[in-house]
Amino acid sequence: MLVEQLKSKIHRAMITRGDVQYEGSIEIPADLMAAVDLWPGEKVLVASVTSGNRLETYALQGPAGTGNIIMNGGAAHLIKTGERVVIMSFALSDKPIIPKKIVCNEHNEIIS
């Protein structure tokens, strides 16, 4: 039986900018995406620790090492610059998945 399970988690990341005019997505630095095995275009659930808002979008790979996590499109109205978020992706599997997880500081540097 296939079960949807947590695959990737970026915990307590900081939204550094919002761009309502962009067509959609959340831009995440390549180094953070690689650390949790998140793919460009992969569907993600973004949950704001600050406001409680939650939304689904897709991951857009940004330049590594910038620390910039940018909420794009209409989603930027729901989750704003300066909010702490949890970014999660899920996968279907008939075997248990050990999710890859990181915790970020306020500069989106990996602290654990």
C-alpha positions, -999 to +999 in steps of 0.1 A: +000+000+000+014+034-009+014+059+019+022+097+016+051+105+038+073+135+047+104+134+024+120+168+029+118+196+055+134+230+059+124+242+094+122+278+106+135+294+073+130+331+070+111+346+040+135+373+028+114+388+000+081+386-017+073+393-054+036+394-061+042+401-098+061+368-103+039+340-117+042+317-087+065+295-066+089+298-037+126+304-046+149+284-023+188+285-025+203+255-043+224+245-012+193+243+010+174+223-016+203+199-020+206+194+018+170+180+019+169+164-016+143+189-028+140+191-066+132+222-088+095+221-097+087+198-068+054+205-050+059+219-015+037+228+015+048+261+030+035+267+066+041+300+083+052+296+119+045+334+123+010+338+109-003+302+107-010+305+070-004+274+048-002+270+011+010+247-017+033+258-045+064+245-062+101+250-055+122+272-077+159+268-074+178+300-065+215+307-064+234+287-037+247+306-006+225+337-009+201+328+020+173+343-001+139+326+002+114+344-019+077+339-019+063+346-054+030+354-069-003+356-050+012+335-022+033+366-012+000+381+001-004+352+025+032+346+037+052+378+039+088+390+042+101+384+077+079+354+084+094+321+097+082+291+077+085+254+074+089+241+038+079+204+033+076+180+005+060+145+006+064+113-014+044+082-019+061+049-010+052+014+002+082+015+025+091+039+053+109+071+042+136+086+064+130+124+057+159+147+053+155+177+076+174+209+083+169+238+107+178+273+096+187+305+115+174+340+107+199+342+078+188+308+063+220+292+073+218+255+083+223+252+121+213+215+124 
